[in-house]
Amino acid sequence: MTNAQARLQELQSAYQQIKARKLNLDLTRGKPATAQLDLSNALDGTLQGNYRCADGTDARNYGGGLGIPEARQFAADYLETRPAQVMVGGNSSLQLMYQYVANAHINGVKGADSAWSKEARDGQKVKFLCPAPGYDRHFSVCEALGIEMIPVAMTEEGPDMDQVEQLVKSDSLIKGIWCVPKYANPNGVVYSDAVVSRFAALAKIAGANFRIMWDNAYAEHHLVDNPPELANLLSLCEQQGTLDSAIVIGSTSKITFAGAGMAFIASSEANIKQFADYLGISTIGPDKVNQLRHVRFLKNMDGLRSLMQQHRAILQPKFERVLKHLDDSLAGKTVNGQPLGNWTRPQGGYFVLFDTQPGLADKVVKLCAEAGVKLTPAGSTWPYQRDPNNSNIRLAPSFPSLEEIDEAMAVFVLCVELASLEAA
Ligand SMILES: Cc1ncc(COP(=O)(O)O)c(C=O)c1O
């Protein structure tokens, strides 16, 4: 028996023993842990009966479609822009993104003639560029609206901008691009200054009403002492005269309460007004009480950053534990002369991206599932769930405890090696 055959037998019997334990572990979604949510429990009761906003508005009543002034100021500081260019509304940035794209597609951003869907004639479709791997829910927005998705390669500095520019130049039906510019979901990439500058000029070579969906979900979600800086897309676009193309989004979902935070969107004043008017058809105003209690609780960027340090204290050990399992069990090991996998070491955000040897991601996910460890479905980081190499697996360490991470990662590394040896 060769060494590889002996190792395979050893792993197969270890796998059967794990299966018999009927584990029930979950590394799927990037949800904050209960201890993280507890950091913001003082939100409850912050207002103490004082519902007056800075401008005298009663937060309990209807109105205020753009958000209360102090929340707009807060969001402007967070998104590094001016309050006039910001709207605060709803509890979910994903909802704002869906509503923005749906409105641009169906109704238009400057009246009915500007609707993206109007340009799609002769069976053609409106298209979006999707740097991949990317965030599955961005892709679901396009899928739900019938917008065709074109994957774009990711580099260590952000999307491959040669490819992006060549595509938008050659097809005016490409109406937008999804971006997570800092600590990208799932590969942790932070876009370089050069990439952001090229984004600021993109609308000059794109078709009409092109939009960059700049989802800065992890702007302050650092895991390191000297976090990388992201160039300011809004101000670069302003310099280039392309401000209308920048749609910058954020939320407090992973700062305070994931289901009861506040979400914000920034762009040109005209864009923000048009979008707020559109939302005004379906609501007579956002939850201003939630906005007010958030601003009173977080206070300002200093308050927010000190809260994020407390998040980091909870999250960092979990990321380190995941990486320790990968380093200890997989680093330096090869099958067929190839490494068993590659993985990211994120400086922030919520995910570690693991790449199996080509063709094995779905098998590893299935083996883990049968051993009681749920992972995000293979392929979900790609448009239409089609990972061309079948190799990406997104690991989300935030929600489980350290003990659960230990158990789940022991199963994961075993399944990676088992799948690789079985396929050899
Ligand atoms: C890149 C990205 N954008 C948006 C969201 C969701 O944000 P929200 O809760 O504000 O809708 C997530 C959540 O995982 C995310 O990873």
The ligand as an SDF file (V2000), in Angstrom:
LIG
                    3D

 16 16  0  0  0  0  0  0  0  0999 V2000
  -21.1280   43.0350    0.9640 C   0  0  0  0  0  0  0  0  0  0  0  0
  -22.3850   43.0540    1.7600 C   0  0  0  0  0  0  0  0  0  0  0  0
  -23.3060   43.9920    1.5220 N   0  0  0  0  0  0  0  0  0  0  0  0
  -24.4640   44.0460    2.2140 C   0  0  0  0  0  0  0  0  0  0  0  0
  -24.7400   43.1230    3.1930 C   0  0  0  0  0  0  0  0  0  0  0  0
  -26.0490   43.1990    3.9010 C   0  0  0  0  0  0  0  0  0  0  0  0
  -26.1600   44.4150    4.5480 O   0  0  0  0  0  0  0  0  0  0  0  0
  -27.5310   44.8960    5.1920 P   0  0  0  0  0  0  0  0  0  0  0  0
  -27.7570   44.0870    6.4120 O   0  0  0  0  0  0  0  0  0  0  0  0
  -27.3050   46.3350    5.4840 O   0  0  0  0  0  0  0  0  0  0  0  0
  -28.6110   44.6780    4.1770 O   0  0  0  0  0  0  0  0  0  0  0  0
  -23.8030   42.1120    3.4880 C   0  0  0  0  0  0  0  0  0  0  0  0
  -24.1030   41.0970    4.4960 C   0  0  0  0  0  0  0  0  0  0  0  0
  -23.4980   40.0570    4.5900 O   0  0  0  0  0  0  0  0  0  0  0  0
  -22.6080   42.0820    2.7510 C   0  0  0  0  0  0  0  0  0  0  0  0
  -21.6710   41.1420    2.9630 O   0  0  0  0  0  0  0  0  0  0  0  0
  1  2  1  0
  2  3  1  0
  2 15  2  0
  3  4  2  0
  4  5  1  0
  5  6  1  0
  5 12  2  0
  6  7  1  0
  7  8  1  0
  8  9  2  0
  8 10  1  0
  8 11  1  0
 12 13  1  0
 12 15  1  0
 13 14  2  0
 15 16  1  0
M  END
$$$$
